[in-house]
Amino acid sequence: MDEFQRQKLARQKVFNLTLASVMAQVGLLTVVVLGVALWVGMTLDAHYGTRPLWTIVLVVLSVPLTIGGMLWVVRRASRRLEDESPSEGEQQQ
């Protein structure tokens, strides 16, 4: 295996690990935001006696928050990948 192939495999490994990291972060973010929305909604419903109202409202409001968080995580990872990728001149050598 020559040096070019080793570098290519190393870049692929970094890319794969970054994708796995992004998927894990997005999954954890979704679970945490939804869990907090459920817990706060159920607590407010128990306190005010409005059984499903606050839970439903907060779960629905958590959807755009989760999507925004996902976009933030993906953009940050994309920027990191672009910064780590070699320039065109380095690729041709």
DSSP file (Angstrom, degrees, kcal/mol; ACC not computed):
  #  RESIDUE AA STRUCTURE BP1 BP2  ACC     N-H-->O    O-->H-N    N-H-->O    O-->H-N    TCO  KAPPA ALPHA  PHI   PSI    X-CA   Y-CA   Z-CA
    1    1 A M              0   0    0      0, 0.0     2,-0.1     0, 0.0     0, 0.0   0.000 360.0 360.0 360.0 125.2    0.0    0.0    0.0
    2    2 A D     >  -     0   0    0      1,-0.1     4,-1.8     4,-0.0     5,-0.2  -0.263 360.0 -97.8 -85.4 176.1    1.5    3.3   -1.0
    3    3 A E  H  > S+     0   0    0      1,-0.2     4,-2.4     2,-0.2     5,-0.2   0.857 119.9  56.4 -63.1 -38.6    1.4    6.6    0.8
    4    4 A F  H  > S+     0   0    0      1,-0.2     4,-2.3     2,-0.2    -1,-0.2   0.918 108.1  47.5 -61.4 -43.7   -1.5    8.0   -1.2
    5    5 A Q  H  > S+     0   0    0      2,-0.2     4,-2.5     1,-0.2    -1,-0.2   0.880 110.7  52.1 -66.4 -37.8   -3.7    5.1   -0.3
    6    6 A R  H  X S+     0   0    0     -4,-1.8     4,-2.2     2,-0.2    -2,-0.2   0.914 111.0  47.4 -63.1 -42.5   -2.8    5.4    3.3
    7    7 A Q  H  X S+     0   0    0     -4,-2.4     4,-2.5     2,-0.2    -2,-0.2   0.902 111.3  51.3 -65.3 -40.2   -3.7    9.0    3.3
    8    8 A K  H  X S+     0   0    0     -4,-2.3     4,-2.2     1,-0.2    -2,-0.2   0.918 111.3  47.4 -63.3 -43.6   -6.9    8.3    1.5
    9    9 A L  H  X S+     0   0    0     -4,-2.5     4,-2.3     2,-0.2    -1,-0.2   0.874 110.7  52.3 -64.8 -37.6   -7.8    5.6    4.1
   10   10 A A  H  X S+     0   0    0     -4,-2.2     4,-2.2     2,-0.2    -2,-0.2   0.918 110.2  47.8 -65.1 -43.0   -6.9    8.0    7.0
   11   11 A R  H  X S+     0   0    0     -4,-2.5     4,-2.4     1,-0.2    -2,-0.2   0.899 111.6  50.7 -64.0 -39.6   -9.2   10.7    5.5
   12   12 A Q  H  X S+     0   0    0     -4,-2.2     4,-2.7     2,-0.2    -2,-0.2   0.889 109.0  51.6 -64.9 -38.9  -12.0    8.2    5.1
   13   13 A K  H  X S+     0   0    0     -4,-2.3     4,-2.6     2,-0.2     5,-0.2   0.922 110.2  48.0 -63.9 -44.1  -11.6    7.0    8.7
   14   14 A V  H  X S+     0   0    0     -4,-2.2     4,-2.2     2,-0.2    -2,-0.2   0.918 112.6  49.7 -61.7 -43.3  -11.8   10.6   10.0
   15   15 A F  H  X S+     0   0    0     -4,-2.4     4,-2.4     2,-0.2    -2,-0.2   0.931 111.8  47.5 -61.5 -46.8  -14.9   11.2    7.8
   16   16 A N  H  X S+     0   0    0     -4,-2.7     4,-2.3     1,-0.2    -2,-0.2   0.904 112.4  49.0 -62.9 -42.3  -16.6    8.0    9.1
   17   17 A L  H  X S+     0   0    0     -4,-2.6     4,-2.2     2,-0.2    -1,-0.2   0.874 110.6  51.2 -65.9 -36.5  -15.8    8.8   12.7
   18   18 A T  H  X S+     0   0    0     -4,-2.2     4,-2.5    -5,-0.2    -2,-0.2   0.917 109.9  49.4 -66.0 -42.7  -17.2   12.4   12.2
   19   19 A L  H  X S+     0   0    0     -4,-2.4     4,-2.5     2,-0.2    -2,-0.2   0.917 111.5  49.0 -62.0 -43.1  -20.4   11.0   10.8
   20   20 A A  H  X S+     0   0    0     -4,-2.3     4,-2.2     1,-0.2    -1,-0.2   0.901 111.4  50.3 -63.0 -40.1  -20.8    8.6   13.7
   21   21 A S  H  X S+     0   0    0     -4,-2.2     4,-2.5     2,-0.2    -2,-0.2   0.913 110.2  49.4 -63.7 -43.3  -20.2   11.4   16.1
   22   22 A V  H  X S+     0   0    0     -4,-2.5     4,-2.7     2,-0.2     5,-0.2   0.918 110.8  49.8 -63.4 -43.7  -22.8   13.6   14.4
   23   23 A M  H  X S+     0   0    0     -4,-2.5     4,-2.3     1,-0.2    -1,-0.2   0.912 112.3  47.9 -62.6 -41.2  -25.4   10.8   14.5
   24   24 A A  H  X S+     0   0    0     -4,-2.2     4,-2.5     2,-0.2     5,-0.2   0.911 112.6  48.4 -65.8 -41.9  -24.8   10.2   18.1
   25   25 A Q  H  X S+     0   0    0     -4,-2.5     4,-2.7     2,-0.2    -2,-0.2   0.911 112.4  48.1 -64.9 -42.6  -25.0   13.8   19.0
   26   26 A V  H  X S+     0   0    0     -4,-2.7     4,-2.3     2,-0.2    -2,-0.2   0.916 113.1  48.2 -64.8 -43.1  -28.2   14.3   17.1
   27   27 A G  H  X S+     0   0    0     -4,-2.3     4,-2.1    -5,-0.2    -2,-0.2   0.923 114.1  45.5 -63.3 -44.5  -29.8   11.2   18.7
   28   28 A L  H  X S+     0   0    0     -4,-2.5     4,-2.7     2,-0.2     5,-0.2   0.905 111.5  52.8 -65.7 -41.4  -28.8   12.3   22.2
   29   29 A L  H  X S+     0   0    0     -4,-2.7     4,-2.7    -5,-0.2     5,-0.3   0.920 109.5  49.3 -59.2 -44.7  -30.0   15.9   21.5
   30   30 A T  H  X S+     0   0    0     -4,-2.3     4,-2.3     1,-0.2     5,-0.3   0.930 113.1  45.9 -61.4 -47.0  -33.4   14.6   20.4
   31   31 A V  H  X S+     0   0    0     -4,-2.1     4,-2.6     2,-0.2    -2,-0.2   0.913 114.7  47.4 -64.4 -43.1  -33.8   12.4   23.4
   32   32 A V  H  X S+     0   0    0     -4,-2.7     4,-2.7     2,-0.2     5,-0.2   0.941 113.9  45.6 -65.9 -47.6  -32.6   15.1   25.9
   33   33 A V  H  X S+     0   0    0     -4,-2.7     4,-2.4    -5,-0.2    -2,-0.2   0.929 116.7  45.2 -63.5 -44.7  -34.9   17.8   24.5
   34   34 A L  H  X S+     0   0    0     -4,-2.3     4,-2.6    -5,-0.3    -1,-0.2   0.910 113.3  50.7 -65.4 -41.3  -37.9   15.6   24.3
   35   35 A G  H  X S+     0   0    0     -4,-2.6     4,-2.6    -5,-0.3    -2,-0.2   0.913 111.5  46.9 -62.5 -43.3  -37.2   14.2   27.8
   36   36 A V  H  X S+     0   0    0     -4,-2.7     4,-2.9     2,-0.2     5,-0.3   0.916 112.1  50.9 -65.2 -42.6  -36.9   17.7   29.3
   37   37 A A  H  X S+     0   0    0     -4,-2.4     4,-2.5    -5,-0.2    -2,-0.2   0.918 112.9  46.1 -61.1 -43.6  -40.1   18.8   27.5
   38   38 A L  H  X S+     0   0    0     -4,-2.6     4,-2.8     2,-0.2     5,-0.2   0.938 114.5  46.9 -63.9 -46.8  -42.0   15.8   28.8
   39   39 A W  H  X S+     0   0    0     -4,-2.6     4,-2.2     2,-0.2    -2,-0.2   0.936 116.1  43.4 -63.3 -47.3  -40.7   16.2   32.3
   40   40 A V  H  X S+     0   0    0     -4,-2.9     4,-2.7     2,-0.2     5,-0.2   0.918 115.2  50.3 -65.1 -42.5  -41.4   19.9   32.5
   41   41 A G  H  X S+     0   0    0     -4,-2.5     4,-2.5    -5,-0.3    14,-0.4   0.918 112.5  45.5 -62.4 -44.4  -44.8   19.5   30.8
   42   42 A M  H  X S+     0   0    0     -4,-2.8     4,-2.2     2,-0.2    -1,-0.2   0.871 112.9  51.5 -67.6 -35.8  -45.9   16.8   33.2
   43   43 A T  H  X S+     0   0    0     -4,-2.2     4,-2.2    -5,-0.2    -2,-0.2   0.929 112.4  45.2 -65.4 -45.0  -44.6   18.7   36.2
   44   44 A L  H  X S+     0   0    0     -4,-2.7     4,-2.7     2,-0.2     6,-0.3   0.903 112.4  51.8 -65.1 -40.5  -46.6   21.8   35.1
   45   45 A D  H  X>S+     0   0    0     -4,-2.5     4,-1.6    -5,-0.2     5,-0.9   0.904 111.5  47.0 -62.3 -41.0  -49.7   19.7   34.4
   46   46 A A  H  <5S+     0   0    0     -4,-2.2    -1,-0.2     2,-0.2    -2,-0.2   0.885 114.7  47.2 -67.9 -37.7  -49.5   18.2   37.9
   47   47 A H  H  <5S+     0   0    0     -4,-2.2    -2,-0.2     1,-0.2    -1,-0.2   0.910 123.7  30.4 -71.1 -42.2  -49.0   21.6   39.5
   48   48 A Y  H  <5S-     0   0    0     -4,-2.7    -2,-0.2    -5,-0.2    -1,-0.2   0.520 102.8-122.6 -97.3  -6.9  -51.8   23.4   37.7
   49   49 A G  T  <5S+     0   0    0     -4,-1.6     2,-0.4    -5,-0.3    -3,-0.2   0.809  70.4 130.6  71.2  29.8  -54.1   20.4   37.2
   50   50 A T    >>< -     0   0    0     -5,-0.9     3,-1.3    -6,-0.3     4,-0.7  -0.507  45.7-161.4-110.7  60.9  -54.2   20.8   33.5
   51   51 A R  T 34 S+     0   0    0     -2,-0.4     4,-0.4     1,-0.3    -1,-0.2   0.555  72.3   4.7 -22.3 -74.8  -53.5   17.2   32.7
   52   52 A P  T 3> S+     0   0    0      0, 0.0     4,-2.5     0, 0.0     5,-0.3   0.614 107.3  89.8 -97.3  -5.0  -52.3   17.0   29.1
   53   53 A L  H <> S+     0   0    0     -3,-1.3     4,-2.5     1,-0.2     5,-0.2   0.942  92.4  35.5 -59.1 -60.1  -52.2   20.7   28.1
   54   54 A W  H  X S+     0   0    0     -4,-0.7     4,-2.6   -13,-0.2     5,-0.3   0.852 116.6  55.0 -66.6 -34.3  -48.6   21.7   29.1
   55   55 A T  H  > S+     0   0    0    -14,-0.4     4,-2.1    -4,-0.4    -1,-0.2   0.946 112.0  42.9 -63.2 -47.2  -47.1   18.3   28.1
   56   56 A I  H  X S+     0   0    0     -4,-2.5     4,-2.4     2,-0.2     5,-0.2   0.924 115.0  50.1 -65.0 -44.6  -48.6   18.5   24.6
   57   57 A V  H  X S+     0   0    0     -4,-2.5     4,-2.3    -5,-0.3    -2,-0.2   0.933 113.9  44.1 -61.0 -47.2  -47.6   22.2   24.2
   58   58 A L  H  X S+     0   0    0     -4,-2.6     4,-1.3     2,-0.2    -1,-0.2   0.857 112.5  51.5 -70.7 -34.1  -44.0   21.7   25.3
   59   59 A V  H  X S+     0   0    0     -4,-2.1     4,-0.7    -5,-0.3    -1,-0.2   0.919 112.0  47.2 -66.9 -41.5  -43.6   18.5   23.2
   60   60 A V  H >< S+     0   0    0     -4,-2.4     3,-0.9     1,-0.2    -2,-0.2   0.907 112.8  49.3 -64.6 -41.1  -44.8   20.3   20.1
   61   61 A L  H 3X S+     0   0    0     -4,-2.3     4,-1.0     1,-0.2    -1,-0.2   0.738 101.9  64.1 -70.6 -21.3  -42.6   23.3   20.8
   62   62 A S  H 3X S+     0   0    0     -4,-1.3     4,-2.6     1,-0.2    -1,-0.2   0.731  87.8  72.1 -73.9 -20.0  -39.6   21.0   21.3
   63   63 A V  H <X S+     0   0    0     -3,-0.9     4,-2.4    -4,-0.7     5,-0.2   0.959 100.4  40.6 -63.0 -52.9  -39.8   19.8   17.6
   64   64 A P  H  > S+     0   0    0      0, 0.0     4,-2.5     0, 0.0    -1,-0.2   0.872 115.2  53.8 -64.7 -32.5  -38.5   23.1   16.1
   65   65 A L  H  X S+     0   0    0     -4,-1.0     4,-2.1     2,-0.2    -2,-0.2   0.915 110.1  46.8 -63.9 -42.4  -35.9   23.4   18.9
   66   66 A T  H  X S+     0   0    0     -4,-2.6     4,-2.4     2,-0.2    -1,-0.2   0.907 111.8  50.0 -66.2 -42.5  -34.7   19.9   18.1
   67   67 A I  H  X S+     0   0    0     -4,-2.4     4,-2.4     2,-0.2    -2,-0.2   0.915 110.9  49.9 -63.4 -42.4  -34.5   20.6   14.4
   68   68 A G  H  X S+     0   0    0     -4,-2.5     4,-2.1     1,-0.2    -1,-0.2   0.896 110.9  49.7 -61.8 -40.2  -32.6   23.8   15.0
   69   69 A G  H  X S+     0   0    0     -4,-2.1     4,-2.4     2,-0.2    -2,-0.2   0.892 109.2  51.8 -65.1 -39.8  -30.2   21.8   17.3
   70   70 A M  H  X S+     0   0    0     -4,-2.4     4,-2.6     1,-0.2     5,-0.2   0.931 109.5  49.2 -62.0 -45.6  -29.7   19.2   14.6
   71   71 A L  H  X S+     0   0    0     -4,-2.4     4,-2.6     1,-0.2     5,-0.2   0.896 110.7  51.1 -61.3 -39.8  -28.9   21.8   12.0
   72   72 A W  H  X S+     0   0    0     -4,-2.1     4,-2.3     2,-0.2    -1,-0.2   0.928 111.5  46.7 -62.9 -46.0  -26.4   23.4   14.4
   73   73 A V  H  X S+     0   0    0     -4,-2.4     4,-2.2     1,-0.2    -2,-0.2   0.919 114.6  46.9 -63.2 -44.5  -24.6   20.1   15.1
   74   74 A V  H  X S+     0   0    0     -4,-2.6     4,-2.5     2,-0.2    -2,-0.2   0.904 112.4  49.1 -66.9 -41.7  -24.5   19.2   11.4
   75   75 A R  H  X S+     0   0    0     -4,-2.6     4,-2.5    -5,-0.2    -1,-0.2   0.916 111.1  50.1 -63.4 -42.5  -23.2   22.6   10.3
   76   76 A R  H  X S+     0   0    0     -4,-2.3     4,-2.0    -5,-0.2    -2,-0.2   0.917 112.8  46.4 -62.4 -43.5  -20.5   22.5   13.0
   77   77 A A  H  X S+     0   0    0     -4,-2.2     4,-2.4     2,-0.2    -1,-0.2   0.890 111.0  52.7 -66.8 -39.0  -19.4   19.0   11.9
   78   78 A S  H  X S+     0   0    0     -4,-2.5     4,-2.4     1,-0.2    -2,-0.2   0.916 109.1  49.4 -62.8 -42.8  -19.4   20.1    8.2
   79   79 A R  H  X S+     0   0    0     -4,-2.5     4,-2.3     1,-0.2    -1,-0.2   0.908 110.2  51.2 -61.5 -41.7  -17.2   23.0    9.0
   80   80 A R  H  X S+     0   0    0     -4,-2.0     4,-1.6     1,-0.2    -2,-0.2   0.903 110.5  48.8 -63.2 -41.7  -14.8   20.8   10.9
   81   81 A L  H  X S+     0   0    0     -4,-2.4     4,-1.3     1,-0.2    -1,-0.2   0.899 110.7  50.4 -65.5 -40.3  -14.6   18.4    7.9
   82   82 A E  H  < S+     0   0    0     -4,-2.4    -2,-0.2     1,-0.2    -1,-0.2   0.890 109.5  51.2 -64.9 -38.5  -14.0   21.2    5.5
   83   83 A D  H  < S+     0   0    0     -4,-2.3    -1,-0.2     1,-0.2    -2,-0.2   0.834 112.8  46.0 -67.0 -32.0  -11.2   22.6    7.7
   84   84 A E  H  < S+     0   0    0     -4,-1.6    -1,-0.2    -5,-0.2    -2,-0.2   0.661  90.7  97.7 -86.2 -16.6   -9.5   19.1    7.9
   85   85 A S  S  < S-     0   0    0     -4,-1.3     2,-0.0    -3,-0.2    -3,-0.0  -0.498  79.8-114.1 -75.1 141.9   -9.8   18.3    4.2
   86   86 A P        -     0   0    0      0, 0.0    -1,-0.1     0, 0.0    -2,-0.1  -0.311  32.8-102.1 -71.2 156.5   -6.6   19.0    2.2
   87   87 A S     >  -     0   0    0      1,-0.1     4,-1.5     4,-0.0     3,-0.3  -0.233  36.0-101.4 -72.0 169.6   -6.5   21.7   -0.5
   88   88 A E  H  > S+     0   0    0      1,-0.2     4,-1.6     2,-0.2    -1,-0.1   0.849 121.1  57.1 -62.9 -35.3   -6.8   20.7   -4.2
   89   89 A G  H  > S+     0   0    0      1,-0.2     4,-0.8     2,-0.2    -1,-0.2   0.877 107.1  48.0 -63.9 -38.1   -3.0   21.2   -4.7
   90   90 A E  H  4 S+     0   0    0     -3,-0.3     3,-0.3     1,-0.2    -1,-0.2   0.832 108.1  55.7 -71.5 -31.9   -2.3   18.7   -2.0
   91   91 A Q  H  < S+     0   0    0     -4,-1.5    -2,-0.2     1,-0.2    -1,-0.2   0.859 105.1  51.5 -68.8 -35.6   -4.7   16.1   -3.4
   92   92 A Q  H  <        0   0    0     -4,-1.6    -1,-0.2     1,-0.2    -2,-0.2   0.715 360.0 360.0 -77.6 -19.9   -3.1   16.1   -6.8
   93   93 A Q     <        0   0    0     -4,-0.8    -1,-0.2    -3,-0.3    -2,-0.1   0.471 360.0 360.0 -76.9 360.0    0.4   15.5   -5.6
